[in-house]
Amino acid sequence: MSAARAPSLRLRLLAGTLAWMLLSIALAGWALRALFQDHITQQLQAQLVVQLDQLSAAVDWSPQGGASVAPMATDPRLAQPLSGLYWQVDQVGAAPQAAVARSRSLWDQVLALPPVPGDYPARGYRVLQLHDAQGHALLSVARTLQLPEDDAPPLRLVVAGDTALLAEPLQRFTHLLLIALGLLALGLAIAVAVQLQLALRPLQLLREQLATVRGGRAARLEGCFPQELQPLVNEFNHVLAENADMVQRARTQAGNLAHAVHTPLSILANAAAQESTPLAQLVTEQVASARRQVDYHLARARAAAAVRATGLRTPVLAPLQALLRTMQRLHADRQLAFELAPQAQDGAFRGEEQDLYELLGNLIDNAGKWARTRVVVDVRREGDLLCFTVDDDGPGIPEALRDRMFERGVQLDEQRPGSGLGLDIVRALAQTYGGSVQAQASPLGGARLRLCLPSA
């Protein structure tokens, strides 16, 4: 998966935490609302039981007038027509819809009551679910009452309340609950975001430390990390140390190999120089070719080892100025001027200093061979790259030959000194470091060699 499409750990943690938090808050809100609804239902039922007790105390029976209800100090809604709070007294076993007495709030309606079951409580009460004439659901409590008069029939007393009476407090509670839970969710979301930022801050510090090591500004990871990350940091530092040891061994082996090869080659060259025979001339030519090949492959091997290393950082202006002074003396017989552009920018190359000398030295020396009066070198930072330009005022290079000049052993002019391996080494080293080199037309009228290398 590409880095652009890789899932964010912060977003995954945030999304998972927020989803679980919102689900928990929603379940808690639902449970609180259900508990409150049950609470106010129990309150309404308790009020109805109080009304039922008062009604039981107020009921009387006389043979002449039948059942009567004395005035009660009860809820005024019982006297308000269709207020939602009602009571009714009917005779057990009588025809339905024939209440013995009822509250004024029922007006001309009669509550339709179910038959009295055999296990009806004599002293307690039973909860009934009824409906009025408009179809509104009613919460009711009922009991049977046997008055002490000898001829008094058993009576059933019912007090009912419209469940709509519960809607207003439930709606008000739900509104306040939503506001409270919304504020709680917002506060928790902010707390989670801040907590994630603090929890992932060590990862940001680790990334910054790795960038420092990669840029060559440090050789190992430094800093105070949590216990969970410290083993990872220790492993990183162990790998960095082993990598540095590997690169050092590679450099040592390359140097030993160069010394081991150059010594017999020097002996052969010195022996051949003392003779003027065709065999001696052949030996001299082959020794020079072997030296060039050894230098070429050792340079590539050294660069390949350096690319695998971390923490490499080579400033460019000081080596560049040193090379210009050296080339000035090397081409002193031709009165060439080797100049550093006034607008040249300072920077650091992410690689070996020796390889930087090899790359720039070949380019500047090649420009010096073709220049008429001057060579100008510039360096600019372009994103993650350092781009060097080497301009000369020589005859220039035809566009058709600009790519071919970097091939091994190719010399565009056999009359010029050289082996044809210098520019090929430049291209091989630049590509090994992830850079590039190309030939262009120069504003000075000659050729421009443009070298881009990774910056530290």
N, C-alpha and C positions, 0 to 999 in steps of 0.2 A: 504494500500500500504506500502511495506517495505521501511525502510530508504534508502536502497541501490538504490531503483528504484524510489524514490520520486523525482518529478521534481524540478530543481533548480530555485529559484526565480530570481537569478542573470542571469541565462542563458535565462529564459523566457523573462525577461525585455530586455536583450541585443539583443536577436533574434528579438523580436517585434520591437524594436527601429531601429535596422539595416535594417530590411525588409522595414519598412515605409520610412526610410531615403533613401535607395537605390531606392525605387519606386519613391520617390519625385525627386531625382536627375535624374533618367532616364526620367521622364516626363519633367523636366526642360530642360534637354539636347535635348530632341526631340523638345520641343517648341522653344528653342534657334536656333536649326538648321533650323527649319521651318521658323522662322523669318528672319534668315540670307539668306536663299534661296529666300524668297520673296523679301528681300532687294536687292540682286544682280540681281534678275530678273527685278525689277523695275529700277535698274541702267542701265541694258542692254536695257530695253525698252526706257529709257530716251535718251541713246546714239543713238538708232535707230531713235527716233523722231528728234534729232538734224540733223542726216544724211538726214532724210526725208525733213526737212526744207531747208537744203542746196541743195538737189536735186530739190526741187520745184523751188528754185531761179535760178538753172542752166538750166532748161528745156526751150527750145525755139522751135518755129515752123516757117517753111517757106514753101510756096506752092511748091517750086521746090524740096527741100530736105526733107521735112517732119519734124518730131520731131528730135531735136538734143539736146545734153547735153554739156554745156560748161565745161571746166576743173574746178574741185573743189579742194580746199585745204582740203581734207577729209582724212579719215583713209587709210593708205597705204595698208591695207589688202583688200581693194576693188579692187586693181590692181593685187593682188596675186591670181592665179588660185586656186579655191576650198579652199579658206582660211577660209570659214565659215561665211563671212560677204558679203552680196550681195545687189544690187539694180536692179530694173527692171521697165521699163516704157512700158505700152501697151495701146492700144486704146480701149476705152470702146465700147463694142458691136462688136469688131473685133473677128475673129476666134481665138480660144484658141491656145496656143503654138506658137503664132506669136508676139513676143515682138517687140515693136518699137525700144527700146534701152535697153541695159543691161550692167552691170558692167563687167570688164574683169575677175573678180573673178568667174563669172559663167561659163567662158570658152565657151563650146558649149552647155550648158544646158539652159533650159528655165523653170522658175518656173511655176508650174501649179496653176493658181489662180482661185478661185471660181467666179461665176457670181457676177456682181455688184448689190447689193440690191437697192431697191428704196429709202431707208432711209440712203444712204451713206452720211457721213458728207461732206459738201462742203468746210469747212475751217479746221476742226479738223482732226482726223485720227481714223482709226479703227484697232484694234488688231486682227491679223489673226494667226491661227495655220496651218503652211504649212509643206511640206516635200520636200526635194530635190530629185534628181534622184537616190541617194544612199539610200534613205529612212530615212535620218537624220531629226529629228524634228527641225523645224525652228520657232523662234519667230519673227513675222512680224508686221510692222505697214504700213498702206496703206491709201491713200486719193485720191480723184478725183480732177483733176485740169482742169479748163477751161481757156485756154490762151486767151488774148485779141484780137488776130487776128480774122478776120471775118470768115475765112474758117478753123480755127483750130478746130479739133474734141476734144471732151472731152478725157482726158488722165487719166489713173490710175497709180499712182506712188507707188512702194512698196520697202521698205528696210527691209531686213531679216537678222537675225543672228542665227547661229547654237547654239542650247541649250547646245551643248558640251562645248561651251565657259564658261558655268557656272560650269562645273564639276571640273575644277582645283581649283578655289578659294573655292568652296564648300567642296572639299576633304581636302584641306589644313585647312580650318576652322574646319571641323569635327575632324581632327587629333588633332589640338590644343585644341578643346573643350573636347575631350576624356581625354587628359592629364590633363587639368585643373579640370574636374569633378572627375577624378580618385584621384588626390591629395586632392580635397575637401572631397571626400568620405573617404579617409584614415584619414585625419585630424579629420573629424567628428566622425569616428569610434573610434579613440583614445580618443577623448573628451568624447564620450558616455561611453567608458569603464572606464575612470578615474572618470567620474561623478557618474557612478553606484557604483564604489568602495567607493567613498566618501559618497554617499547616504546610502549605506548598512553598512558602518562602525559602526553606532550605534547598528545595529543588532548583529554584531560581539562582540561589547562591552557588550551587553545584554547577549549574550551566555556565555561570559567569566565570567560575574558576577553570572549567574545562576550556572555555574560549581563551582565557589568559594563557593556559598551557599551550593550546594550539597555536596561538599567536606568537609564542616564543618569549613571553614576558615572565614566565615562571616555569620551573622544571617539574613541579609536583603540585598537587592540590593542597591548599592551605585553608584554614578556617575552622570555626567551631560548628560542628554538625550534630544533629540529634543522634541518639543511640541507634535508631533504626537505620540511619544513613552512614554511620561511621564505618561499619564493615565494608560497605560498598566503596567508600573513599579509600580505605586501606587497600582494597583490591586494586583500585585504579592506580594508586601510587606504586604498588608492587609491579603492575604491568608496565608502568612508565619507566621504572628503574630497570626492569629486564629489557625493555626496548632500547633504553640508552646503552646498556651493556652490549646488546647485540650490535648496535650501530658502531660502537667503539671497537668491537672485535672485527667487524667488517672493514673498518678503516685500517686497523692494524694489519689484517691479512692482505688488504690491497697494497699497503705500503711494503710489506714483506715480499709480496709477489713481484711488485715493481722492482725492488732492489735485487731480488734473486734473478730476474730476467735481464735487467739492464746491465748487471755486472758481466755476464758472459758475452752479451752483445757488445759492450764496450771493449772487451778483450779482442773479440773478432774484428771490430772496426779498427782498433789500433794496429792489429797484425796486418790487416789488409792495406792499411794506409802506408805501410813500409814497402809494399810491393807495387809494381806498375804493370803487372800482367793482366790479361783479360779476366783471369779467375779472381784476382784481387779486386778488380773493378766490380765484378758481379757480386762478390761477397759484400762490398761496401754498399751497393744498391739494395741488396736484400736485407742487410742489417738495418739500414735506414727505414725500409718499408716495415720491418718487424717492429722497430721502435714506435713507428706511427700507429701501427695496429694495436700494440700493447697500450699505448697512451689512450687511444680511442676507447678500447673496451674497459680499461680501468676507470676512465672517467665516467662511463655509463654505469658501471657497477657501483662506483662510489655515490653517484647521484641517486641510483635506485635505493641504496641503503639509507641515504639522507631523507628521501621522500617518506619512507616508513617511520622515520623518527619524529618525535614531537618536541616542541620547545625550541626549534631552530629559528634564529632571528639574526639577520646580517644587515646592518645599516649600509646604504648604497652610496651616499655622497662621498664618504672618505675613500673607499676603494676606487670609485670612479675618478676622483681627483688624482689619486696615486697613479692610476693607469694612464691618465692624460700626461702626467709629468714623465712617466717612463716612455711613452710613445713619442713625446717631444724630443727626448734624447736619442731614441732609436732612429728617428727620421731626421735628425739634425742636419744631415748632409743635403737634404732637399728643401730646407728652410720652410717646412710645413708648420702651420699653426693649429694646435689641438685645443679647442675651446669648450668650456662648459656653458650651456645656454644660461643667460641671466635669470630666466624664469623657471629654472630646474627646481623641482620640489624634492624635499627630503622624504625618505621613507625607509622601509626595512623589507628585505627579501626573505621569504620563508624558505631558507635553504642554507647550504654550506657556503662560507666565504670563499673557499677555494674554487667552487663551481662558479660563483659570480665572477671571479677574476678570469676564469677560463672562458665564460660566455662573452663578457664585455671585451676582454683582451683580443679575442679572435675577430670580433666585429670591428673594433677600432683599428686593429692592425690591418685588416682587409681594406678599410676605408683609406688608411694611410697609403697603401700601395697604389690606389687609383686617384687620390686627390691631387690637384694641381697646387693649391696654396693653403687650403684650410679644411679642417674637420670639426664639425660642431656636434656635440652630444647633449641630448636633453632627456629628462626623466619626468614623467607625470603619473599621478595616481588616477586610475580609472576603475572605480568600484573596488573590487577585491584584487585588482591587478596593478602591478607597476610596469609601465610601458616606457622602454628606452628607445630613442631614435638616434641613429648615427648617420649624419649627413656629410657628404663630401661634394666638392665642386669639380669632380672628374668628368669623364665622358659619359657616365651613366650606364645603365644596363637595359638592353632592349627587353620589351615586355615579354617576348616569347622565351627569353632565356632566364627570367627571374625565378622560376621554380627549379629549373635544371641546375642552377648554380649551387644548390644545397645538396646535390647528390655526391656520394662518396667518390673521391678521386677526380672530380670534374674541375678543370681549370678553364675559365673563359679565355684566358690569354696565356699561352704557354711561355711567353717571354717574361712574364712576371714571376718572381720567386714564389715558391710555395709548393705544397704537396697536394692540395685539393681536399684535405681532410679537415681543415679548420672549421669551415662552415657546416660540414656534415656533423661534426661534434657539437656545434652550437645547436643545430636542429634536434639532435638526439637528446641532449641535456634538457633543452627547453620542453620537449614533449614529455620527457620523464618527469619533470616537475609539474606537468599539466599546463604548460605555457605554449607559446608559438613564436615563430620568427618568419618574416616575409620581407621581400624586397619591393620597394616602391620608387617612384620618381621623387627627387629631392628639390626643394625650393632653391637650393644653391646651384641647380643645373646638373648635378651628378646623380648619384644613387642614394637612396635612403634605406637603411636596414632597420626594421622595427621589431623589437624584441619585447614580448609581454611575459611576465613571470608573476607568480602568486605573491601577494604582499603579506607581511606578518602583522 
